[in-house]
Amino acid sequence: MKDNHIQEKLCRIWRGCQYKQQRALFLAETLLLSVVILSVFSVEAFSAQKYKPEYLLENESGQKVGHKDFNGQYNLVFFGYRHCAATCPTSLSTMASVLRKAEEQFSGDVSATFISVDHRRDNNDSLNDYVRSFHPRIVGLTGSKTDVAKAAHNFKVFFTKIPSRDPGNFHINHTSSIYL
């Protein structure tokens, strides 16, 4: 019964999308949320190692922020970095869109966190400006190399620096999943 109600609601939203671009974005968001939700529920079943979504990092004010600060909320979490050319802006745009829809539907019980894997270049101020350009409620977090690595390990996130001839202009390969 509940599935029919959700399906009817999604159909009404779909019909309300007047342009192909809106429909494509809606479809992508729905698919992404489905994948994220399935990932969260299937991690326990298929992973030999336990998924442990814990972290304690710094926000733009230098204050420690951890997973416990979001208790009682759905929290979207993404690992990336500010100099990322495509994956991070796309994922942050998706998170911003989900936040806007959640504000309409759920009165703000959804939050979003961007954890930087580039502790050298992503300082608190630049990271805050970057994530807030997508949505004012996205929280940017960073920390020491050890703290970021620990958070990534807890989420089973992979990241590695790709060296370049210019030491200040490098790329980082990283997992591109949004966790719920």
N, C-alpha and C positions, 0 to 999 in steps of 0.2 A: 504494500500500500504506500509506504513512504517513498519507495523508488519511483512509483508513478507520479507522485507529487513533485519530486525533484526533476523528473524528466519533463513534466508539463511546464515547470518554472523555467528550465533551460530552453525549452522551445519558445516560450514567450519572449525571453531575452533575445534569442536568435532572430525571431521575426522582427524585433525592434531594431536590429542592426540594419540600417538602411544602405550602407555602402559595403562593397566587397571587402575593403580594407578592415572595416569594423568587424565583419563576420570572420575574416581570417584571424584577426587578433583575438576575438572571443574564442574561436576554435583552438588556437594555440594555447591560450591561458587555461582553458578547460582541460586540454590534453596534458599540459604541464602539471597542473594541480593533481590530475589523476595519476600521473607518473610519480609525482612526489609522494602522494598518499600511499600508493602501492609500494613504493620503495621503503617508506618508513615501516609499513606493516610486514614487508617481506624480508627486511634485514635480519630480524630475529630468526626467521625460518631458514634462511639460506646461508647465513654467515657463520663460519666457525668461530670468528671473533665477535665479541659483543660490541654493538654500536653504543657509544656512550656520549651523548650530545652535551658535553660539559666544557665550559671555557671560563676564563677570568682574564680579561684584557682591559685596555685603557680606552676611554672615549676621548672626545676633543678637549675636555677639560683636564685630562690626566687622571680622572677618577676611575677606579676599578669597576668594571661592569661584568657581570657573569650571567650564566643561563638562569640562575635563580631570580634575577631581577625581572624576568619575564613570566614568572609563575602566574597561572590563571589566564594567560593569553596564548593564542597560536603565534608562534614566532618563526618567520621565514628566515633562514640563515644561508648566506652565500659566501664562499671564499673566493677572493680575487685580488686584483690590484688596480690602482688608479691609471697606470700607463697601458693597460690592456686595450687592444685596438677594437675588438669585436665582441668577444664573449661576455665580458663584464658589463659593457653598456647595454647589451641586449637583455641580459639577466636582470640588471637593475631596472630597466624599463618595464620588464614583466612584473617584477616585484612591486613597482610603483603602481602599475595598473591593478594588480591584485589588492593593494592597500586602498586604492580609490573605491573599488567595488566593495570591499569589506566595510569601509566607512558607511556606505549606503545601506548595506545589508545587515551588518552585525554590530553597529555602533562602536567600531574601533577596537574590537577584541583581538585584532591581528596586528602584530608588530613585525618589523623587518630589521635584520642585522647583516651588515657587510663586514666581513673579517678580512683584513688585508694580509696577504702572504708576502708582501714586499715591505718588511720592517725598516729597510734603509731609506727608501724614497718616500714612502707614505707616512708623513708625520701627521699628528693629530689635526692640525688646522687644515692642511690641504685635503686630507681624507674627508673631513667633515664637509668642506665646500663641495667636494666631488659628489658625495652621496646625496646631499641635500638638494643638489641640482636636479635629481630625479624625483625625489619626494621628501618633504620636510620631516617625515617621521622615520625615515631610514636612519639607523644608527650605524656610524662607522667606528670600527674597533681595530686597534693595532696593539703591538706589544713587542717585547724582546723576541729575538729569534727562537729562544727556548719556549716561551709562552705560546707563540703562534704555532710552532711545531707540535706542541702538546695538544692544542685545540684541534689542529688538523688531524692528528693521530686519533683523537677521540671520535671524530666524525668520519674517519676512514677516507680523508681527503689526501690526494697526492699533489705535490707541487715540487717543481725543480727549476732552478735558474738555468737559462740557456745563455751561455757566454757569447759575447760579441767583441768586435775589435775595440769598440768604445765602451770602457767599463761602466760608464754611467748610463748607457742606453742599451739595456738588456731586456729580454723577454722572460716570462715565467710560464712554463706549461703547468696547468693546474686542472683539477677536477672542476667540471662546470655544472654541478648539480645544485639545485635549490632544495634545502632541507626544511621540513616542517616539524 
